[in-house]
Amino acid sequence: MYATVAQLKEVITPRDLELLTDFERGGAPSDARLEQALADATAEINSYIGKVVRRPLIDPPHILTVICRDLAMHRLYLNLGHDMTSLDKVRKNWIETLKSMQSGETSIGDDGDGPDQMISPGVAMTDGPERLFTRDRLRGY
């Protein structure tokens, strides 16, 4: 997962944590429900960046932690019936960012530790079958 339960708890008030996860009214937030929301958010992120990077990312960039945390919050608050206007905007912006990462328009978030130059994902072909149409063969047409 790109974010931890502790990182998610840092951005949600204790009262909301209990409302979002304590369905049995035990008086304490459910870490299992928070982990599930983070796992769902991670899966959604991977569906966008899966063809761009090899997974699992050993040391994911900070931006993926932020996206994961915010997408998990969106899922949790959606279940609560909270006013989703601002969270819907945040989710929409992150999805656009993920699509931009997927297409290569935006970096996945090199925090400065990556290579300074582009790395080719494959090898350029320099040979192949003999050409059928050449200048010499088409002379006279």
TIMAR-399366 format. One record per residue: residue number from 1; x, y, z of N, C-alpha, C, CB in turn. Coordinates in steps of 0.05 Angstrom, whole numbers. Glycine has a CB too. Layout:
// residues N
nr = NUM, n.x = X, n.y = Y, n.z = Z, ca.x = X, ca.y = Y, ca.z = Z, c.x = X, c.y = Y, c.z = Z, cb.x = X, cb.y = Y, cb.z = Z .
...
***
This chain:
// residues 141
nr = 1, n.x = 17, n.y = -23, n.z = 0, ca.x = 0, ca.y = 0, ca.z = 0, c.x = 18, c.y = 25, c.z = 0, cb.x = -19, cb.y = 0, cb.z = 24 .
nr = 2, n.x = 7, n.y = 46, n.z = -12, ca.x = 23, ca.y = 70, ca.z = -14, c.x = 21, c.y = 88, c.z = 10, cb.x = 14, cb.y = 85, cb.z = -39 .
nr = 3, n.x = 2, n.y = 83, n.z = 28, ca.x = -1, ca.y = 99, ca.z = 52, c.x = -7, c.y = 79, c.z = 75, cb.x = -24, cb.y = 120, cb.z = 50 .
nr = 4, n.x = -1, n.y = 88, n.z = 99, ca.x = -5, ca.y = 71, ca.z = 123, c.x = -30, c.y = 80, c.z = 138, cb.x = 20, cb.y = 72, cb.z = 141 .
nr = 5, n.x = -39, n.y = 64, n.z = 156, ca.x = -62, ca.y = 71, ca.z = 173, c.x = -55, c.y = 95, c.z = 189, cb.x = -70, cb.y = 47, cb.z = 191 .
nr = 6, n.x = -30, n.y = 96, n.z = 199, ca.x = -22, ca.y = 119, ca.z = 216, c.x = -23, c.y = 145, c.z = 199, cb.x = 7, cb.y = 115, cb.z = 226 .
nr = 7, n.x = -15, n.y = 144, n.z = 174, ca.x = -16, ca.y = 168, ca.z = 157, c.x = -44, c.y = 176, c.z = 151, cb.x = -1, cb.y = 163, cb.z = 130 .
nr = 8, n.x = -62, n.y = 157, n.z = 149, ca.x = -90, ca.y = 163, ca.z = 145, c.x = -102, c.y = 176, c.z = 170, cb.x = -106, cb.y = 138, cb.z = 136 .
nr = 9, n.x = -95, n.y = 165, n.z = 193, ca.x = -106, ca.y = 175, ca.z = 218, c.x = -96, c.y = 204, c.z = 223, cb.x = -97, cb.y = 157, cb.z = 241 .
nr = 10, n.x = -74, n.y = 211, n.z = 212, ca.x = -63, ca.y = 239, ca.z = 216, c.x = -81, c.y = 260, c.z = 203, cb.x = -35, cb.y = 241, cb.z = 205 .
nr = 11, n.x = -97, n.y = 253, n.z = 183, ca.x = -112, ca.y = 273, ca.z = 169, c.x = -143, c.y = 270, c.z = 174, cb.x = -107, cb.y = 270, cb.z = 139 .
nr = 12, n.x = -151, n.y = 252, n.z = 191, ca.x = -179, ca.y = 249, ca.z = 198, c.x = -182, c.y = 253, c.z = 228, cb.x = -190, cb.y = 221, cb.z = 189 .
nr = 13, n.x = -201, n.y = 269, n.z = 235, ca.x = -205, ca.y = 274, ca.z = 264, c.x = -213, c.y = 249, c.z = 279, cb.x = -227, cb.y = 296, cb.z = 268 .
nr = 14, n.x = -206, n.y = 247, n.z = 304, ca.x = -213, ca.y = 222, ca.z = 319, c.x = -243, c.y = 217, c.z = 319, cb.x = -203, cb.y = 225, cb.z = 348 .
nr = 15, n.x = -259, n.y = 237, n.z = 321, ca.x = -289, ca.y = 234, ca.z = 321, c.x = -297, c.y = 221, c.z = 294, cb.x = -303, cb.y = 261, cb.z = 326 .
nr = 16, n.x = -287, n.y = 232, n.z = 272, ca.x = -294, ca.y = 221, ca.z = 246, c.x = -284, c.y = 193, c.z = 242, cb.x = -283, cb.y = 239, cb.z = 224 .
nr = 17, n.x = -260, n.y = 187, n.z = 253, ca.x = -249, ca.y = 160, ca.z = 250, c.x = -268, c.y = 140, c.z = 263, cb.x = -221, cb.y = 159, cb.z = 264 .
nr = 18, n.x = -279, n.y = 147, n.z = 286, ca.x = -297, ca.y = 129, ca.z = 299, c.x = -323, c.y = 126, c.z = 282, cb.x = -304, cb.y = 139, cb.z = 327 .
nr = 19, n.x = -333, n.y = 148, n.z = 272, ca.x = -358, ca.y = 147, ca.z = 256, c.x = -354, c.y = 132, c.z = 230, cb.x = -368, cb.y = 176, cb.z = 250 .
nr = 20, n.x = -330, n.y = 135, n.z = 218, ca.x = -325, ca.y = 122, ca.z = 193, c.x = -320, c.y = 92, c.z = 194, cb.x = -301, cb.y = 135, cb.z = 180 .
nr = 21, n.x = -310, n.y = 83, n.z = 218, ca.x = -301, ca.y = 55, ca.z = 219, c.x = -313, c.y = 38, c.z = 241, cb.x = -272, cb.y = 54, cb.z = 221 .
nr = 22, n.x = -324, n.y = 50, n.z = 262, ca.x = -334, ca.y = 35, ca.z = 285, c.x = -363, c.y = 29, c.z = 281, cb.x = -329, cb.y = 50, cb.z = 311 .
nr = 23, n.x = -370, n.y = 10, n.z = 264, ca.x = -398, ca.y = 4, ca.z = 258, c.x = -410, c.y = -12, c.z = 281, cb.x = -400, cb.y = -12, cb.z = 233 .
nr = 24, n.x = -394, n.y = -26, n.z = 297, ca.x = -404, ca.y = -42, ca.z = 319, c.x = -407, c.y = -25, c.z = 345, cb.x = -385, cb.y = -65, cb.z = 325 .
nr = 25, n.x = -400, n.y = 0, n.z = 344, ca.x = -401, ca.y = 19, ca.z = 366, c.x = -385, c.y = 9, c.z = 390, cb.x = -430, cb.y = 23, cb.z = 375 .
nr = 26, n.x = -361, n.y = 0, n.z = 384, ca.x = -343, ca.y = -10, ca.z = 405, c.x = -327, c.y = 13, c.z = 419, cb.x = -324, cb.y = -30, cb.z = 394 .
nr = 27, n.x = -328, n.y = 36, n.z = 407, ca.x = -314, ca.y = 59, ca.z = 419, c.x = -287, c.y = 64, c.z = 409, cb.x = -312, cb.y = 55, cb.z = 449 .
nr = 28, n.x = -278, n.y = 49, n.z = 389, ca.x = -251, ca.y = 53, ca.z = 378, c.x = -252, c.y = 49, c.z = 347, cb.x = -230, cb.y = 33, cb.z = 390 .
nr = 29, n.x = -236, n.y = 64, n.z = 333, ca.x = -236, ca.y = 61, ca.z = 303, c.x = -225, c.y = 34, c.z = 295, cb.x = -220, cb.y = 83, cb.z = 290 .
nr = 30, n.x = -235, n.y = 24, n.z = 273, ca.x = -227, ca.y = -2, ca.z = 263, c.x = -204, c.y = 2, c.z = 244, cb.x = -250, cb.y = -17, cb.z = 250 .
nr = 31, n.x = -180, n.y = -7, n.z = 252, ca.x = -157, ca.y = -6, ca.z = 234, c.x = -161, c.y = -24, c.z = 209, cb.x = -131, cb.y = -14, cb.z = 249 .
nr = 32, n.x = -176, n.y = -45, n.z = 213, ca.x = -181, ca.y = -64, ca.z = 190, c.x = -196, c.y = -49, c.z = 168, cb.x = -196, cb.y = -89, cb.z = 200 .
nr = 33, n.x = -216, n.y = -33, n.z = 176, ca.x = -231, ca.y = -18, ca.z = 155, c.x = -214, c.y = 3, c.z = 142, cb.x = -256, cb.y = -5, cb.z = 168 .
nr = 34, n.x = -196, n.y = 16, n.z = 158, ca.x = -178, ca.y = 35, ca.z = 146, c.x = -159, c.y = 22, c.z = 127, cb.x = -162, cb.y = 50, cb.z = 168 .
nr = 35, n.x = -149, n.y = -1, n.z = 134, ca.x = -130, ca.y = -16, ca.z = 117, c.x = -145, c.y = -24, c.z = 91, cb.x = -120, cb.y = -41, cb.z = 131 .
nr = 36, n.x = -170, n.y = -32, n.z = 93, ca.x = -185, ca.y = -40, ca.z = 69, c.x = -189, c.y = -16, c.z = 50, cb.x = -213, cb.y = -51, cb.z = 77 .
nr = 37, n.x = -195, n.y = 8, n.z = 62, ca.x = -197, ca.y = 32, ca.z = 45, c.x = -171, c.y = 39, c.z = 32, cb.x = -207, cb.y = 56, cb.z = 62 .
nr = 38, n.x = -149, n.y = 35, n.z = 46, ca.x = -122, ca.y = 41, ca.z = 34, c.x = -115, c.y = 20, c.z = 13, cb.x = -101, cb.y = 40, cb.z = 56 .
nr = 39, n.x = -123, n.y = -5, n.z = 17, ca.x = -118, ca.y = -26, ca.z = -3, c.x = -134, c.y = -21, c.z = -28, cb.x = -124, cb.y = -54, cb.z = 9 .
nr = 40, n.x = -159, n.y = -12, n.z = -25, ca.x = -176, ca.y = -6, ca.z = -48, c.x = -164, c.y = 18, c.z = -63, cb.x = -205, cb.y = 1, cb.z = -39 .
nr = 41, n.x = -155, n.y = 38, n.z = -49, ca.x = -143, ca.y = 62, ca.z = -62, c.x = -117, c.y = 54, c.z = -76, cb.x = -137, cb.y = 84, cb.z = -41 .
nr = 42, n.x = -101, n.y = 37, n.z = -64, ca.x = -77, ca.y = 27, ca.z = -77, c.x = -83, c.y = 12, c.z = -103, cb.x = -61, cb.y = 10, cb.z = -58 .
nr = 43, n.x = -103, n.y = -5, n.z = -102, ca.x = -111, ca.y = -20, ca.z = -126, c.x = -120, c.y = -1, c.z = -148, cb.x = -134, cb.y = -40, cb.z = -119 .
nr = 44, n.x = -134, n.y = 20, n.z = -141, ca.x = -143, ca.y = 40, ca.z = -160, c.x = -119, c.y = 54, c.z = -173, cb.x = -163, cb.y = 60, cb.z = -148 .
nr = 45, n.x = -100, n.y = 62, n.z = -156, ca.x = -76, ca.y = 76, ca.z = -166, c.x = -61, c.y = 57, c.z = -185, cb.x = -58, cb.y = 84, cb.z = -142 .
nr = 46, n.x = -58, n.y = 32, n.z = -177, ca.x = -43, ca.y = 13, ca.z = -193, c.x = -57, c.y = 8, c.z = -220, cb.x = -41, cb.y = -14, cb.z = -179 .
nr = 47, n.x = -83, n.y = 11, n.z = -221, ca.x = -97, ca.y = 7, ca.z = -247, c.x = -89, c.y = 29, c.z = -267, cb.x = -127, cb.y = 7, cb.z = -243 .
nr = 48, n.x = -80, n.y = 52, n.z = -257, ca.x = -71, ca.y = 73, ca.z = -275, c.x = -41, c.y = 72, c.z = -281, cb.x = -78, cb.y = 100, cb.z = -262 .
nr = 49, n.x = -25, n.y = 66, n.z = -261, ca.x = 4, ca.y = 68, ca.z = -265, c.x = 17, c.y = 40, c.z = -270, cb.x = 17, cb.y = 80, cb.z = -241 .
nr = 50, n.x = 1, n.y = 19, n.z = -270, ca.x = 11, ca.y = -8, ca.z = -273, c.x = 28, c.y = -13, c.z = -298, cb.x = -11, cb.y = -27, cb.z = -272 .
nr = 51, n.x = 21, n.y = 1, n.z = -320, ca.x = 36, ca.y = -3, ca.z = -345, c.x = 60, c.y = 16, c.z = -347, cb.x = 18, cb.y = 1, cb.z = -369 .
nr = 52, n.x = 62, n.y = 35, n.z = -328, ca.x = 83, ca.y = 55, ca.z = -329, c.x = 107, c.y = 47, c.z = -311, cb.x = 72, cb.y = 82, cb.z = -321 .
nr = 53, n.x = 101, n.y = 34, n.z = -289, ca.x = 122, ca.y = 27, ca.z = -270, c.x = 119, c.y = -2, c.z = -262, cb.x = 121, cb.y = 45, cb.z = -244 .
nr = 54, n.x = 141, n.y = -14, n.z = -253, ca.x = 140, ca.y = -41, ca.z = -243, c.x = 131, c.y = -40, c.z = -214, cb.x = 168, cb.y = -55, cb.z = -246 .
nr = 55, n.x = 113, n.y = -58, n.z = -208, ca.x = 103, ca.y = -60, ca.z = -180, c.x = 112, c.y = -86, c.z = -168, cb.x = 73, cb.y = -57, cb.z = -179 .
nr = 56, n.x = 114, n.y = -87, n.z = -142, ca.x = 109, ca.y = -65, ca.z = -123, c.x = 132, c.y = -45, c.z = -122, cb.x = 104, cb.y = -77, cb.z = -95 .
nr = 57, n.x = 125, n.y = -21, n.z = -117, ca.x = 145, ca.y = 0, ca.z = -114, c.x = 156, c.y = -2, c.z = -86, cb.x = 132, cb.y = 29, cb.z = -118 .
nr = 58, n.x = 182, n.y = -6, n.z = -84, ca.x = 195, ca.y = -10, ca.z = -58, c.x = 194, c.y = 16, c.z = -42, cb.x = 225, cb.y = -19, cb.z = -62 .
nr = 59, n.x = 200, n.y = 38, n.z = -54, ca.x = 200, ca.y = 64, ca.z = -41, c.x = 183, c.y = 83, c.z = -57, cb.x = 230, cb.y = 75, cb.z = -37 .
nr = 60, n.x = 156, n.y = 82, n.z = -54, ca.x = 139, ca.y = 98, ca.z = -71, c.x = 143, c.y = 128, c.z = -66, cb.x = 110, cb.y = 91, cb.z = -66 .
nr = 61, n.x = 141, n.y = 144, n.z = -87, ca.x = 143, ca.y = 173, ca.z = -84, c.x = 121, c.y = 184, c.z = -66, cb.x = 142, cb.y = 187, cb.z = -112 .
nr = 62, n.x = 127, n.y = 206, n.z = -53, ca.x = 108, ca.y = 218, ca.z = -34, c.x = 81, c.y = 224, c.z = -46, cb.x = 120, cb.y = 243, cb.z = -22 .
nr = 63, n.x = 80, n.y = 232, n.z = -71, ca.x = 55, ca.y = 239, ca.z = -84, c.x = 36, c.y = 215, c.z = -84, cb.x = 60, cb.y = 249, cb.z = -113 .
nr = 64, n.x = 46, n.y = 191, n.z = -87, ca.x = 29, ca.y = 167, ca.z = -86, c.x = 17, c.y = 163, c.z = -59, cb.x = 44, cb.y = 142, cb.z = -96 .
nr = 65, n.x = 32, n.y = 170, n.z = -38, ca.x = 22, ca.y = 168, ca.z = -11, c.x = -1, c.y = 187, c.z = -7, cb.x = 45, cb.y = 174, cb.z = 10 .
nr = 66, n.x = 2, n.y = 212, n.z = -17, ca.x = -19, ca.y = 232, ca.z = -14, c.x = -44, c.y = 223, c.z = -30, cb.x = -8, cb.y = 259, cb.z = -24 .
nr = 67, n.x = -40, n.y = 214, n.z = -54, ca.x = -63, ca.y = 205, ca.z = -70, c.x = -77, c.y = 182, c.z = -57, cb.x = -53, cb.y = 197, cb.z = -99 .
nr = 68, n.x = -62, n.y = 163, n.z = -48, ca.x = -74, ca.y = 139, ca.z = -35, c.x = -90, c.y = 147, c.z = -10, cb.x = -52, cb.y = 119, cb.z = -27 .
nr = 69, n.x = -78, n.y = 164, n.z = 6, ca.x = -92, ca.y = 174, ca.z = 31, c.x = -118, c.y = 188, c.z = 24, cb.x = -73, cb.y = 192, cb.z = 47 .
nr = 70, n.x = -117, n.y = 206, n.z = 4, ca.x = -141, ca.y = 221, ca.z = -3, c.x = -162, c.y = 204, c.z = -16, cb.x = -133, cb.y = 244, cb.z = -22 .
nr = 71, n.x = -154, n.y = 185, n.z = -33, ca.x = -174, ca.y = 167, ca.z = -45, c.x = -187, c.y = 149, c.z = -23, cb.x = -161, cb.y = 150, cb.z = -67 .
nr = 72, n.x = -171, n.y = 140, n.z = -4, ca.x = -182, ca.y = 124, ca.z = 18, c.x = -202, c.y = 141, c.z = 35, cb.x = -159, cb.y = 113, cb.z = 36 .
nr = 73, n.x = -195, n.y = 166, n.z = 40, ca.x = -213, ca.y = 184, ca.z = 55, c.x = -239, c.y = 187, c.z = 40, cb.x = -200, cb.y = 211, cb.z = 60 .
nr = 74, n.x = -237, n.y = 191, n.z = 13, ca.x = -261, ca.y = 194, ca.z = -3, c.x = -279, c.y = 170, c.z = 1, cb.x = -254, cb.y = 198, cb.z = -33 .
nr = 75, n.x = -268, n.y = 146, n.z = -1, ca.x = -283, ca.y = 121, ca.z = 2, c.x = -297, c.y = 120, c.z = 30, cb.x = -266, cb.y = 97, cb.z = -2 .
nr = 76, n.x = -282, n.y = 127, n.z = 50, ca.x = -293, ca.y = 125, ca.z = 77, c.x = -315, c.y = 145, c.z = 82, cb.x = -270, cb.y = 130, cb.z = 98 .
nr = 77, n.x = -311, n.y = 170, n.z = 73, ca.x = -332, ca.y = 190, ca.z = 77, c.x = -356, c.y = 186, c.z = 60, cb.x = -320, cb.y = 218, cb.z = 72 .
nr = 78, n.x = -352, n.y = 173, n.z = 37, ca.x = -375, ca.y = 167, ca.z = 20, c.x = -394, c.y = 148, c.z = 34, cb.x = -365, cb.y = 154, cb.z = -7 .
nr = 79, n.x = -383, n.y = 129, n.z = 49, ca.x = -400, ca.y = 110, ca.z = 64, c.x = -415, c.y = 123, c.z = 87, cb.x = -383, cb.y = 88, cb.z = 75 .
nr = 80, n.x = -404, n.y = 146, n.z = 97, ca.x = -416, ca.y = 159, ca.z = 120, c.x = -439, c.y = 177, c.z = 111, cb.x = -394, cb.y = 176, cb.z = 134 .
nr = 81, n.x = -441, n.y = 184, n.z = 86, ca.x = -462, ca.y = 202, ca.z = 77, c.x = -454, c.y = 231, c.z = 82, cb.x = -488, cb.y = 196, cb.z = 91 .
nr = 82, n.x = -429, n.y = 237, n.z = 84, ca.x = -419, ca.y = 264, ca.z = 88, c.x = -422, c.y = 281, c.z = 63, cb.x = -389, cb.y = 263, cb.z = 97 .
nr = 83, n.x = -423, n.y = 307, n.z = 66, ca.x = -424, ca.y = 325, ca.z = 42, c.x = -398, c.y = 320, c.z = 26, cb.x = -427, cb.y = 355, cb.z = 50 .
nr = 84, n.x = -401, n.y = 310, n.z = 2, ca.x = -378, ca.y = 301, ca.z = -13, c.x = -368, c.y = 321, c.z = -34, cb.x = -385, cb.y = 276, cb.z = -28 .
nr = 85, n.x = -378, n.y = 345, n.z = -34, ca.x = -371, ca.y = 365, ca.z = -54, c.x = -341, c.y = 369, c.z = -56, cb.x = -384, cb.y = 391, cb.z = -48 .
nr = 86, n.x = -328, n.y = 375, n.z = -33, ca.x = -299, ca.y = 381, ca.z = -34, c.x = -283, c.y = 355, c.z = -39, cb.x = -290, cb.y = 394, cb.z = -8 .
nr = 87, n.x = -292, n.y = 333, n.z = -26, ca.x = -277, ca.y = 308, ca.z = -30, c.x = -280, c.y = 298, c.z = -59, cb.x = -287, cb.y = 287, cb.z = -11 .
nr = 88, n.x = -303, n.y = 303, n.z = -71, ca.x = -307, ca.y = 295, ca.z = -99, c.x = -288, c.y = 310, c.z = -118, cb.x = -336, cb.y = 299, cb.z = -108 .
nr = 89, n.x = -284, n.y = 336, n.z = -112, ca.x = -265, ca.y = 352, ca.z = -128, c.x = -237, c.y = 342, c.z = -124, cb.x = -267, cb.y = 381, cb.z = -120 .
nr = 90, n.x = -229, n.y = 335, n.z = -100, ca.x = -202, ca.y = 324, ca.z = -94, c.x = -199, c.y = 298, c.z = -110, cb.x = -198, cb.y = 320, cb.z = -64 .
nr = 91, n.x = -219, n.y = 280, n.z = -108, ca.x = -217, ca.y = 255, ca.z = -122, c.x = -214, c.y = 259, c.z = -152, cb.x = -242, cb.y = 237, cb.z = -116 .
nr = 92, n.x = -231, n.y = 276, n.z = -163, ca.x = -230, ca.y = 281, ca.z = -192, c.x = -203, c.y = 292, c.z = -200, cb.x = -252, cb.y = 302, cb.z = -200 .
nr = 93, n.x = -191, n.y = 310, n.z = -185, ca.x = -164, ca.y = 320, ca.z = -191, c.x = -143, c.y = 298, c.z = -190, cb.x = -157, cb.y = 343, cb.z = -172 .
nr = 94, n.x = -145, n.y = 281, n.z = -170, ca.x = -125, ca.y = 259, ca.z = -168, c.x = -128, c.y = 239, c.z = -191, cb.x = -127, cb.y = 245, cb.z = -141 .
nr = 95, n.x = -152, n.y = 234, n.z = -199, ca.x = -156, ca.y = 215, ca.z = -221, c.x = -145, c.y = 227, c.z = -247, cb.x = -187, cb.y = 209, cb.z = -225 .
nr = 96, n.x = -149, n.y = 253, n.z = -251, ca.x = -137, ca.y = 266, ca.z = -274, c.x = -106, c.y = 265, c.z = -273, cb.x = -146, cb.y = 296, cb.z = -276 .
nr = 97, n.x = -95, n.y = 269, n.z = -249, ca.x = -66, ca.y = 267, ca.z = -245, c.x = -57, c.y = 238, c.z = -252, cb.x = -58, cb.y = 274, cb.z = -216 .
nr = 98, n.x = -71, n.y = 218, n.z = -243, ca.x = -63, ca.y = 190, ca.z = -248, c.x = -65, c.y = 185, c.z = -278, cb.x = -82, cb.y = 171, cb.z = -233 .
nr = 99, n.x = -85, n.y = 195, n.z = -292, ca.x = -87, ca.y = 192, ca.z = -321, c.x = -64, c.y = 205, c.z = -335, cb.x = -114, cb.y = 203, cb.z = -331 .
nr = 100, n.x = -56, n.y = 228, n.z = -324, ca.x = -33, ca.y = 243, ca.z = -336, c.x = -7, c.y = 227, c.z = -332, cb.x = -31, cb.y = 271, cb.z = -323 .
nr = 101, n.x = -5, n.y = 214, n.z = -308, ca.x = 19, ca.y = 197, ca.z = -303, c.x = 18, c.y = 173, c.z = -322, cb.x = 19, cb.y = 187, cb.z = -274 .
nr = 102, n.x = -5, n.y = 162, n.z = -326, ca.x = -8, ca.y = 139, ca.z = -344, c.x = 0, c.y = 145, c.z = -372, cb.x = -37, cb.y = 129, cb.z = -343 .
nr = 103, n.x = -6, n.y = 169, n.z = -381, ca.x = 0, ca.y = 176, ca.z = -409, c.x = 29, c.y = 187, c.z = -412, cb.x = -19, cb.y = 197, cb.z = -419 .
nr = 104, n.x = 42, n.y = 191, n.z = -390, ca.x = 70, ca.y = 201, ca.z = -391, c.x = 72, c.y = 231, c.z = -390, cb.x = 83, cb.y = 190, cb.z = -415 .
nr = 105, n.x = 50, n.y = 245, n.z = -388, ca.x = 50, ca.y = 275, ca.z = -388, c.x = 62, c.y = 285, c.z = -361, cb.x = 23, cb.y = 286, cb.z = -392 .
nr = 106, n.x = 57, n.y = 270, n.z = -340, ca.x = 66, ca.y = 278, ca.z = -313, c.x = 84, c.y = 256, c.z = -301, cb.x = 41, cb.y = 283, cb.z = -295 .
nr = 107, n.x = 104, n.y = 265, n.z = -287, ca.x = 122, ca.y = 246, ca.z = -273, c.x = 106, c.y = 232, c.z = -251, cb.x = 147, cb.y = 260, cb.z = -262 .
nr = 108, n.x = 113, n.y = 208, n.z = -246, ca.x = 100, ca.y = 193, ca.z = -224, c.x = 109, c.y = 204, c.z = -197, cb.x = 106, cb.y = 163, cb.z = -226 .
nr = 109, n.x = 129, n.y = 222, n.z = -197, ca.x = 135, ca.y = 235, ca.z = -172, c.x = 163, c.y = 229, c.z = -163, cb.x = 116, cb.y = 227, cb.z = -151 .
nr = 110, n.x = 182, n.y = 232, n.z = -180, ca.x = 210, ca.y = 229, ca.z = -172, c.x = 216, c.y = 249, c.z = -151, cb.x = 229, cb.y = 232, cb.z = -196 .
nr = 111, n.x = 223, n.y = 239, n.z = -127, ca.x = 230, ca.y = 257, ca.z = -105, c.x = 259, c.y = 265, c.z = -105, cb.x = 223, cb.y = 243, cb.z = -79 .
nr = 112, n.x = 272, n.y = 262, n.z = -127, ca.x = 300, ca.y = 271, ca.z = -129, c.x = 320, c.y = 248, c.z = -128, cb.x = 306, cb.y = 290, cb.z = -108 .
nr = 113, n.x = 311, n.y = 223, n.z = -123, ca.x = 330, ca.y = 201, ca.z = -121, c.x = 333, c.y = 185, c.z = -146, cb.x = 321, cb.y = 183, cb.z = -98 .
nr = 114, n.x = 316, n.y = 191, n.z = -166, ca.x = 316, ca.y = 176, ca.z = -191, c.x = 337, c.y = 186, c.z = -211, cb.x = 289, cb.y = 177, cb.z = -204 .
nr = 115, n.x = 339, n.y = 172, n.z = -234, ca.x = 358, ca.y = 180, ca.z = -254, c.x = 351, c.y = 208, c.z = -266, cb.x = 360, cb.y = 159, cb.z = -276 .
nr = 116, n.x = 371, n.y = 222, n.z = -275, ca.x = 367, ca.y = 248, ca.z = -287, c.x = 360, c.y = 247, c.z = -316, cb.x = 392, cb.y = 265, cb.z = -283 .
nr = 117, n.x = 361, n.y = 224, n.z = -328, ca.x = 355, ca.y = 222, ca.z = -357, c.x = 333, c.y = 201, c.z = -361, cb.x = 380, cb.y = 215, cb.z = -373 .
nr = 118, n.x = 320, n.y = 204, n.z = -384, ca.x = 299, ca.y = 185, ca.z = -391, c.x = 311, c.y = 158, c.z = -397, cb.x = 283, cb.y = 195, cb.z = -416 .
nr = 119, n.x = 297, n.y = 137, n.z = -389, ca.x = 306, ca.y = 110, ca.z = -394, c.x = 287, c.y = 98, c.z = -413, cb.x = 309, cb.y = 94, cb.z = -367 .
nr = 120, n.x = 297, n.y = 87, n.z = -435, ca.x = 280, ca.y = 74, ca.z = -455, c.x = 269, c.y = 48, c.z = -444, cb.x = 296, cb.y = 69, cb.z = -481 .
nr = 121, n.x = 243, n.y = 44, n.z = -449, ca.x = 231, ca.y = 19, ca.z = -440, c.x = 237, c.y = -5, c.z = -458, cb.x = 201, cb.y = 22, cb.z = -438 .
nr = 122, n.x = 249, n.y = -1, n.z = -481, ca.x = 254, ca.y = -23, ca.z = -499, c.x = 279, c.y = -17, c.z = -516, cb.x = 231, cb.y = -28, cb.z = -517 .
nr = 123, n.x = 282, n.y = -34, n.z = -537, ca.x = 305, ca.y = -32, ca.z = -555, c.x = 295, c.y = -24, c.z = -583, cb.x = 320, cb.y = -58, cb.z = -556 .
nr = 124, n.x = 309, n.y = -6, n.z = -596, ca.x = 301, ca.y = 3, ca.z = -623, c.x = 310, c.y = -19, c.z = -643, cb.x = 314, cb.y = 30, cb.z = -630 .
nr = 125, n.x = 293, n.y = -25, n.z = -662, ca.x = 300, ca.y = -45, ca.z = -682, c.x = 318, c.y = -31, c.z = -703, cb.x = 275, cb.y = -57, cb.z = -695 .
nr = 126, n.x = 339, n.y = -44, n.z = -710, ca.x = 357, ca.y = -33, ca.z = -730, c.x = 360, c.y = -51, c.z = -755, cb.x = 385, cb.y = -29, cb.z = -719 .
nr = 127, n.x = 347, n.y = -74, n.z = -755, ca.x = 347, ca.y = -91, ca.z = -778, c.x = 320, c.y = -103, c.z = -782, cb.x = 370, cb.y = -112, cb.z = -776 .
nr = 128, n.x = 316, n.y = -115, n.z = -804, ca.x = 290, ca.y = -127, ca.z = -810, c.x = 291, c.y = -141, c.z = -837, cb.x = 267, cb.y = -107, cb.z = -809 .
nr = 129, n.x = 268, n.y = -148, n.z = -848, ca.x = 268, ca.y = -161, ca.z = -874, c.x = 276, c.y = -142, c.z = -896, cb.x = 240, cb.y = -173, cb.z = -880 .
nr = 130, n.x = 285, n.y = -153, n.z = -918, ca.x = 293, ca.y = -136, ca.z = -941, c.x = 269, c.y = -120, c.z = -950, cb.x = 304, cb.y = -154, cb.z = -964 .
nr = 131, n.x = 274, n.y = -95, n.z = -958, ca.x = 253, ca.y = -77, ca.z = -967, c.x = 243, c.y = -86, c.z = -994, cb.x = 263, cb.y = -48, cb.z = -968 .
nr = 132, n.x = 216, n.y = -85, n.z = -998, ca.x = 204, ca.y = -93, ca.z = -1023, c.x = 205, c.y = -70, c.z = -1043, cb.x = 176, cb.y = -102, cb.z = -1019 .
nr = 133, n.x = 200, n.y = -46, n.z = -1033, ca.x = 199, ca.y = -22, ca.z = -1051, c.x = 223, c.y = -5, c.z = -1045, cb.x = 173, cb.y = -7, cb.z = -1046 .
nr = 134, n.x = 241, n.y = -4, n.z = -1064, ca.x = 265, ca.y = 13, ca.z = -1063, c.x = 265, c.y = 32, c.z = -1087, cb.x = 291, cb.y = -4, cb.z = -1061 .
nr = 135, n.x = 283, n.y = 51, n.z = -1087, ca.x = 286, ca.y = 69, ca.z = -1110, c.x = 292, c.y = 54, c.z = -1135, cb.x = 307, cb.y = 91, cb.z = -1105 .
nr = 136, n.x = 311, n.y = 35, n.z = -1133, ca.x = 319, ca.y = 20, ca.z = -1157, c.x = 296, c.y = 3, c.z = -1168, cb.x = 343, cb.y = 2, cb.z = -1150 .
nr = 137, n.x = 281, n.y = -10, n.z = -1151, ca.x = 260, ca.y = -27, ca.z = -1160, c.x = 236, c.y = -11, c.z = -1172, cb.x = 250, cb.y = -44, cb.z = -1138 .
nr = 138, n.x = 233, n.y = 13, n.z = -1162, ca.x = 210, ca.y = 29, ca.z = -1172, c.x = 218, c.y = 47, c.z = -1195, cb.x = 200, cb.y = 46, cb.z = -1149 .
nr = 139, n.x = 243, n.y = 46, n.z = -1204, ca.x = 252, ca.y = 63, ca.z = -1227, c.x = 236, c.y = 55, c.z = -1252, cb.x = 282, cb.y = 59, cb.z = -1232 .
nr = 140, n.x = 226, n.y = 75, n.z = -1265, ca.x = 211, ca.y = 71, ca.z = -1289, c.x = 181, c.y = 72, c.z = -1285, cb.x = 218, cb.y = 44, cb.z = -1301 .
nr = 141, n.x = 172, n.y = 73, n.z = -1261, ca.x = 143, ca.y = 75, ca.z = -1256, c.x = 134, c.y = 103, c.z = -1254, cb.x = 135, cb.y = 60, cb.z = -1231 .
***
